[in-house]
Amino acid sequence: MKVLGIESTAHTLSIGITDGGKVLSNIIDRYSGGAEGLIPRKMADHHASTFSSVLSRSLASAKTKFNDIDLIAFSQGPGIGSPLSVGIAGAKYLALKYNKPLIGVNHCYAHVKISEHMCRMEKPLVLYLSGGNSQILAEDEDSYYHILGETLDVGIGNLFDSFARAIGMKEAHGAALAKLAEGGKYVPLPYSVKGMNLVFSGLQTAAEKAAKSHPHRDVAYSLMETSFAMTCEVTERALFLTRKKHLVVCGGVAQNKRLQQMLKQMCVEADVSFGVAPDELNSDNGAMIAYAGSLLYKKYGAMPVKKCVPITNYRIDRMKEVLG
């Protein structure tokens, strides 16, 4: 089954095509707000203006004509309303024009499923880290996901982005902050873990305060080391609680090599297998939406057009409610 997937939850517009478990194309076009940050209206304008080009490039890369597409999948949430709406409108237009079935996909579920597939792991413990989400997930016998722990305030990716903007970085995102942090020295910062939950807002405030009297490189290094150590602690606790023998980390922040190093070491000590997908499939991308859409379509069938609406607060533990 050839599935076309549309990702538009935030700053990324991506259209990917999969056939079974094979990625045929995965075209990504990102809006960069720079120091201004991500403005919803501007993200939506970017997605609308580039949609046709991204679609054409994806079809060409997959060497596929639209008539050969069997299903259209789209990110339904969680995400920002304006850019989400552009992707969903595009999906509905294409479905009506070419008479193709539609399926809405939970963005978090897509990150998890493509990562499990690429790592060849079944029902691992999942650490999902992105801009707005920081969650520890486990799949039950009915193939639904439960949240064992999560951030109680901001996601770890937003923590990095906000700090980068606060210190005036032009490229205010986690990858640029990681580069700045190279060679830094540790500055003491608060460490806050609540069982298997995380709290990052106090850490962010302390880091911004420390940046006024310490080199930005040192504070960036300390912010990342502290937040990653907190994340490893709650993940290790979840591993012992669930007795899982496999761990997959996914989402945009999962691309960070230092985080991967820390998690790998933790897994070695706990005799647990560790998996992470290639960077392209951990960033927001259309291929993950297409692959997850194929799984959902097999279980639930097509989604009625009237249900194809943005769900900005679509938590992964609400999937049964939305799809069932």
N, C-alpha and C positions, 0 to 999 in steps of 0.2 A: 504494500500500500504506500503510495507516494503522498506525503503530507506536507503542506506548506504552512509554516508557523510564523506568526507575526508577534514580535516583542516590542512593546511601547510603554512600559510601566513608568519610565522616568526619562533620563537624558538620552537613552539609546533607542534608535529605531533599527531593528534588525529583522530580516526575513530569511529564513532558512528552509531547506527542503530535506526531508529524510525519506528513506525507503527501508522499512523494517528498522533494523538497528544501525543502518549505514547513513552517515551524513553526506548528502550530495552537494550541498552548498550552504553557506552561512555568511551572508553579507551583513556587515555591521557599519552603521553610520551614527556617530555620537555628536550631540550638541554640547559644547563647552561654554559654560557661563563665566569661566575665569574667576577673577576676584569678586565679581558681582554675585556669583552663586547661580543656582538653577532656578530660573523664573518659569513657573508653569506655562504661562502664555507663550513664552519664547520657545520652550521645548515643544509645545504643540505646533507652533508655526514651523519649526524645523522639521518635524515629522511629516507635516502635510506637504511641505515643499519638496521633500526628498523621497516621498513614498514611491512614486512612479519609477524613479531611477533605481532605488534599492530593489524593487520588485523585478525590474528588467534584468538587473545584474545577477540576481539570485537565480532566475530561470535560466539565464545564459550559462552561469557557472555550473548548474546542474545538468545542462544540456537537455532541458525539459521544456515542453510546451504546456501552457496552462490547461489545455484540454486533457492532459495526461495526469493532472493532479486529482487525487481521489477525495481529499479532505482538507479543509481549511481550519487551522487551530489558531487561537489568539490568546494573548495574555488578558485575563479578566480582572486581575488584581492579585495581591495588594499593589497599590501604586498611587500615582498622582493623577487626579481626575482628567485634567486637560490632555496630556499626552496619551493617556489610556484611551480616551474617547476617539482620538484620531486613528489609532490602530484598529479599534473595534469597528469604527465606521468603514474603514478600508476593507476589513474582513467581510462585513455584511454586503458591501457593494460587490465585491468579487464573487461571493457566494450566490447572490441573486443574478448577476450577469451571466455566470457560467453554470448555474444550477448545481452547485456543490454543497455538501453538508458542512455544518459548522460545529465546532466544539470549543467551549471556553476552558482555559487552563489556569489553575492556580500557579502563580509565578514561582512560589517557593517549591511546590511539588515538582515543577519542571527542573529546577536546579538539582533537586535530590535525585530524580529518576535518571537524568542523563549522567550524573556522576556515578550512581550505582551501576549503570550499564557499562560505562567506560572502565570502571574499576573491577567489574565482574564480581560484585559482592551482593549477596541477597540478604535483605533485612539487617543491615549493619546499624550500629548507632550512628546517627548523622549529626554533625556539627555544621549548622547553616549560618554563615556570617556574610552580611551584605551591608548596604548603606543603612537601611531602615530596620534590619532584622538581625538578631543574635539569638539563636535558638538551638536547643538540643532536642532531637526528634527520634522517635522510635515507632516502627510500623507494627500494627496489631495483626491478628489473624485474618481480619476482613480487609486488609490492605489500606486501612486508614492510618493517618499519622497522629500521634499524641505528642504534645509539647511537655517534656520533662523539666525543662528549665529555659529561661529566656532573660533578656534584658528587661529591667523594670522601668527604664526611661528611654535612652537613645540607643540606636544600633551602633555597633563598633565602627562601621564605615562612616556614619555621620559624625561620630566622635572625631575621627581623623580629618574629615572634610572641614568641620567647624573650627577645629584648632588651626588648620592650615590657613583658613580665611582670617582667623583672628590675628595671626602673625604676619599677614599681608602677602602670602604666597600667590603668585599669579596663576599657577596651576594648583588649585586647591583640592587635591584628592589624595587618596592613600598611597598610590604609587610614587607620587612626587614627594610625599612626606617620608616615605621609606628611604628614598634616595638621600634626602636631607639628613636623615638620622644615621647614615653610615659613618662609623668612626666616633660616634658620640659617647659621652660619659654619663654615668647614671646620676640623676638628681632625684632625691627622695620625693615620692608622690603617694597620695592615699590609695589604699588597696581595699576594695569593697566587694565582698561576696556574701550573698544571702542564701545559704543552702546550695541549690543548683541554679540560682538566679544571679544576675549581674546588675551592678549599678555603676554607670559611667559618668553621670553628670557632675559629681563631686570631683572626679579625676580630671574632667575637662576644665572645670573652674580653677583647680589648683595648678594645672599645666599652663593655663593662660596667665595666671599670676606669676608663676615661676619664670615665664618667658620674658618678663620685664626686667629680671635681674640676672638671668643665666643665658648663655648662648643658645640660640634656637635649635642648633643641632643637638645639643645635650638634652634639651627638654623634649624634642621630638623622639629621640632615642628612648628616653625614660617613659614617655607616654605609651609608646608601642610595647616596650618590654613589660610594663606593668599591666596593660590591658590584655596582652597575650598570656601572661602568667595567670591572671584571673580566669581567663577563658579555659586554659589547660586544667586548672584546679576543678572547675565545675564539670568539665568533660570527664576527667578521671573519676570523679565521684559518681557520675552517671554510668560509667563503664562498670564499676564495682556493683552498683545497684542492680543493673540489668543483666550483668554477667555476659554481655556481648563480647564476642571475640574478634569483631571487625569494626573499624571506625572509618567513616568517610567524612571529609571536610569539603564543603562546597559553598558557592557564592563568590561574589567579587573579592572579598577580603581573603578568601582561600588561596588566592594567587601569591600572597606574601610568602617569600621563601623563609624568612625567619620564623614565622608562625608554623610553617610546615616542618621546619627543623625541630622546633620545640615539641610538636605533636608526635613526630616520629620517635623522638627520644622517650617520650612518655609511653608510647605504645610498645617499644622495645622492652621497657622495664615491666610493663603489665602483661607481656606475652600476647599482644593484640596486633592483628594485621591492620596496616594503615593504607588508605587509598585517597588519591586526589586526581581529578580529571585534568586534562590539558587546559592551559590558561584560557584559550578561546572559548571553551565550553563552561568556564566558571564565571566569565564576565556575562552580562545580560546578552542573550543571543536568541535568534529565531529558531535555530536547530533544536534547542532544548524544548521549545514550545511545541515544535512539530513532533518530536519524539514522544513527549508526554501526552500530546493530543491523540496520538495513535493508540496509546494504552487506555486512555479514558474512553475513546470511541468504541473500542472493543468491549468495554464493560457496560457503558451507558447508552451507546448510540448517539445520534446527532442531537444537538441542543436546539430547542425551538428558538426562532429569531427573537421572540419577545423576552427571552431570558438572556439574550446577548447584550448585556449592559455592564458598565464598569462597576466593580465592587472594590472601592478604594481600601477598605479594611478587611479584605478577604484573607482571613487566617487559614493556615493549612488544616487546622483542626475543625474547620467549618465545611470541609469538602462534602461530607456526607449530607449535610443540610442543603447545600447548593445543588449537588448533583443527584442525590438519592431520590 
